């Protein structure tokens, strides 16, 4: 599974990195930063949680099985 972030849409609510810290992290402005673009299978559930809780829909998952 691939993960994409629309940096323009992210305003820094922080839900993603609070709920899924192994997938997302905070940048110097408090906005989301991806730890990687290809999500390891064991972290796919965290990636889905981050995507589902982004109020701006800035996170997109691709290639879900």
N, C-alpha and C positions, 0 to 999 in steps of 0.2 A: 504494500500500500504506500502511495506517495502522499505527501502532505504539502499544501501550498498556503502561503500567507499573503494576503493583500495588505501590505504595509500602509497604504493610503487610507484604508478603511479602519485600521486599528487605532483606537483612541486611548488605550491603556487601562481598561477596566481591571485587567489582571486575573480574571476568572480562569483563563486557560492555564497559566502557570501555577495558580493556587491549587487547582484541581488535578492537574497532570504535570507535575514538576519534572518528570523524567522525559517528557516530550517537548515542553515549552520552557522558556526562561524569560526573565525580565531584562530589557536593555537599559541603557543609562537614563532613558526618559520614562521608564516604567511601562513601555510598550512590549508587545510580544516579540520574541525571537525564537525561531525554530532551532532545536538542538540538532536536527538532521532532516533531510528531505525524504528519505525512505525509512518508514517506520518499521522497526523490528517487530516480528509477530507477537512477541510477549508484551508489547506496549500499544498494540492496536486499540485495546479498550480505552486506555488513557487518551489516545488521540481522538477517539470518538467523543469522549466526555468533553474534551476541550472544544471540539467543533460545535457540539450541541449547546454549549453554554456561552458561546461568543455572541453578544448582543448585536454586533455589527455584521455578522456572517463573514468575517474576514478570514476564516480558516476553512479550507476545502480539502476533503479527502478524495483521492482518486484511486481506482483499482480495487475497490472493496469487493470481497468475495462473498 
